[in-house]
Each structure stands twice: as structure tokens, then as C-alpha cells.
């Protein structure tokens, strides 16, 4: 079974950190990464998420950048989840299987309007087939559910 790292990037809300961790754990993902946290996410969200993840037997990694994630975990691929209309490819069942089959990272933007162009260029820009952006927590649930079916 390949390792999948779920990454919450550029977050400032402590509740998003906790909700992100809850969803990832509920769907069986054990390697959770938070990068570029600021404000209440950095001071309260990361420690609260760390406690929750430790209680459930998971791993939380708190890093500065997406480049640090790629370097540290030697990922074969980084899938950056873009808002609808900004991805280069759509998250199909086939792509979900591919993600689950390799040592990969799934990056979800933690703030509105989402990820920057530079963030999207750090990996494969993937989008959900949706009419509008469901936000950080909605995107997390939809993407991780789709990939978890193949873990």
C-alpha cells in the first residue's frame, strides 16, 4: 500500500486545521501535513490538530513550505487541488486510483480564494468536476473520499 500525505497549505483558521484532521483521519489517512500556517492556525489550530491526530494514532508534520514536503518525504508526485476552472486535469476515478497507488501528496488550500499560481505549479494541478468551489473543508471531504476508496 502506497503512502499518501494529505497537506493543508496556507491556512489561518484554527477550526480548518481541526476539521481537516478529522476528515483525513475518518477516511483512513494517517500522514497529515500542515504548511504555511499563520494566525490562529499556527497558535491554536496546529497544536489542537496534533493532539487529535496523536490520539487516533496518526502523524502530523508541521512544515514551512510545499518544497519542504516534497524534499522530506521524497514524494513521487504532488497533486495540488485547484478550484474549479483552474486545474489542468479533473479528479476522475482513474486519477484517484493513480494517487492511491504511489507515494503522493494531496495539497488542499486552507484559505480563500485558494492556492496561488506558484502553489499550483509545485505539482499536478487537479480540480474537482464541480460548478463552484466548495471551500477548504468541502474540497477536503470530496477529494479524500474519492481517493480513500482505493487505499
JODA-V652994 format. One record per backbone hydrogen bond with DSSP energy under -1.0 kcal/mol. CO is the residue of the C=O (numbers start at 1). NH is the residue of the N-H. Records with the same first field share a line. If there is no record, write none. Layout:
BEGIN
CO: NH, NH
END
This chain:
BEGIN
3: 104
5: 106
6: 33
7: 108
8: 35
9: 110
11: 38
13: 17
14: 18
15: 19
16: 20
17: 21
18: 22
19: 23
20: 24
21: 25
22: 26
23: 27
24: 29
25: 28
30: 59
31: 6
32: 61
33: 8
34: 63
35: 10
38: 41
39: 43
40: 44, 45
41: 46
44: 48
45: 49
46: 50
47: 51
48: 52
49: 53
50: 54
51: 55
52: 56
53: 58
54: 57
59: 32
61: 34
63: 36
65: 69
66: 70
67: 71
68: 72
69: 73
77: 105
78: 124
79: 107
80: 126
83: 86
89: 127
90: 92
92: 96
93: 97
94: 98
95: 99
96: 100
97: 101
102: 104
103: 76, 77
104: 5
105: 79
106: 7
107: 81
108: 9
116: 120
117: 121
119: 122
124: 80
125: 88, 89
126: 82
127: 91
128: 130
135: 139
136: 140
137: 141
138: 142
139: 143
140: 144
141: 145
142: 146
143: 147
144: 148
147: 150
148: 151
END
